[in-house]
Amino acid sequence: DLRKDRRIHTGAFFNHGVLLVSTPELLPEESDALLQRFSNVFEQTYTRFLDLKRAEAQARESQIEVALERVRSRAMAMHSSDELIEVLGVLFDQFDFLGIEPVLTHLTLFDEENETFTLRLTTSGDNRTIAEQEIDVNAVEAWKNSFANWKKSELHALDCIDYPPEVLPYLWEVLDEVMSALPEDQRIYPSDYPNGLYTTQGHCKYGYIGFNHSRRATEEEKEIVVRFAKEFGRLYQRFLDIKKAEAQARESQIEAALERVRARTMAMHNTDDIAVTVTTFFEELISLGLGDSTRCGIGILSPSEVMEVWTASIQNDNKSILHTGFLEMGAHPMLKGLQEHWAAGKALYESILEGAAKMDYFKAINEAPEYPVKMDLGALPPKVYHYSFLFPQGTLFVFAESPLQEEIRVIFTRFSSVFGQTYTRYLDLERAEKQARESRIEAALERVRAKAMAMH
């Protein structure tokens, strides 16, 4: 009998929908009236539900806006580019504040020309450290897709990557530098994510802001990360403006130092003034941030096997004292290499001294009969980094305990060029002094001749 399986639906309408009852038989009239009364009451209940939902949405929106305002405020308070790390710390903290609690948060900044990106990564929790690494976008297939999406601008405001468990060991291998830089108590490993790792990141003009989780992000979390990325894109411009201003100020500082050396060069009246000029030269280098442990000097080279050396030592009052001497270029292989690079017209010669080679070099320096500077062999660092910035007449050499930063290298290159001008001025004065001396000798001889010819 088909009537046994039938259902009769009776509905009572209200403003937001219908309250529906399913029965095998038609409801009596009194039940219809009761159902309508219940629908009226449920309308009030549902209205209350909507009010609460709206209030919760407003509260959540206020919470998100507070988080964004914290990032804005810290960004606007930046006075130097070094403070970007603190801004990122505040930004990453807001993901925890909003209840997302990711296992990792990151900032990805792309270098489109070189197809690389700089990754800044941190874990959640107290005492967080922001680690940094430059990475090839082609190292992981998913990154290539993200890079392609980013280049399409706002067409892809959100980017999500699911890393299955089997690719995590390789991912950790590629990210070894940043993973190893995290505090030991905050490090994570592939085995911590048996179900895989999930990346959710929002697009900005310069790259992505995002987080990693052991689960896929909710729709709300996706919307939040997109908003944070857009906000960071605007704030990062302030960082770039500050960095540009710092670069301009630094350039003015360097140019002022070079100009003081040039002015001192032009003020030389005789060859004895070279000592003051070279001392000024080294003091200006010190003022530009040359480390206390860094030793530098000038080597005047010629096709002969001897180099005239002018070395500056830094005193407690940050004043430099000039020492002059001579070194045989055959005294050590490093000196020979320096001479060969100079003769070949190269701009830079660099080497690392360690172990027996280091001790052999400084023993040779200490034993040089015409070189006054003596080194304490027991106080030498494990490694000594040597750089020679070559110019037509010789070299501006540097010995440091750690590799020179790129900016310092550029400064030394520029100073070596200026010293080439200084030394040219010195040679001109030396030549003029020789000519003047020759003129005085010739005048003296002429007076003797004249007196002799005047004898009667």
Summary of the structure (lengths in Angstrom):
residues: 456
radius of gyration: 37.7
end to end distance: 167.8
largest distance: 167.8
contacts: 1288
relative contact order: 0.06
helix: 55%
strand: 23%
